[in-house]
Amino acid sequence: MVNTLDSAQPIFPVANLRASIAHYVNAFGFKHHWGDDGFASVSRGRCHILLCENDQGHPGTWAWIGVTDADSFAAELRERGAKIRNPPTNYPWGYELQVEDIDGNVLRLGAEPKEGQPYGRFLDMHRRWWPPLGA
C-alpha cells in the first residue's frame, strides 16, 4: 500500500475569530463555510484555511498557496484593502506575493516563475531582506 496525501488545510491562530472571518471574507475574498465559536473554516477556490481562536499554533504562521496569476490577484487584494507584505516578486521557485492577515499570519500566494526575468529579494519573517539568489 502506498500512502498518499490529500489536500492540506493550514490552521491559523487568531485573537478574535469573528474579526478574522470578516477580514478573510472582505480583504481576501474568501467564503465563510462554518464555525463562529472558537473555530471556523474559510475558503477560496480549492484553498481552505481553518481559523482557531487563541489556540493551535502561534500568530505569524505562514502558508504557501498556489494561484494562477499573482499579478491580478495582487491587484484584487489591493482593491479590497488587504495588507500586501511583499508585492509580486520573481524567485526560482515561483512568482509570488505575501499578504498578512490581522493576526500576522502570512499567505505566500505564488504562480510559476517568470522566465527570463531577474529574481528579487525575499522578505523573511523578521522583515529582513535576503538578496536575490544568484546575485
C-alpha angles and dihedrals in degrees: 000000000000116000116224132186126236125206119313122234112193118213114222120197113227134185097218116024098197092049091048093049089052090048094051091047098044104031101031102029096239125149122235108231106175145338136055104171108078099315133049144165125227128176146178118194108323093336114104124183126187118214119205123189113231095334146076104047141348131290111263097052115160131213130182113219126184119234132182098230119015094188096055091041090053090049091051092048091050090053089051091052097248118162106253104205095183124004122233108301132177118242132166090256098045151319103270148162131204124226125184127212125216091271096052095257111145129219113199104203111195143177132180115306117264108252117232094012123114122254121251136217120279122229111217131202092272090054090250119142118233116206118250113274111258092024 
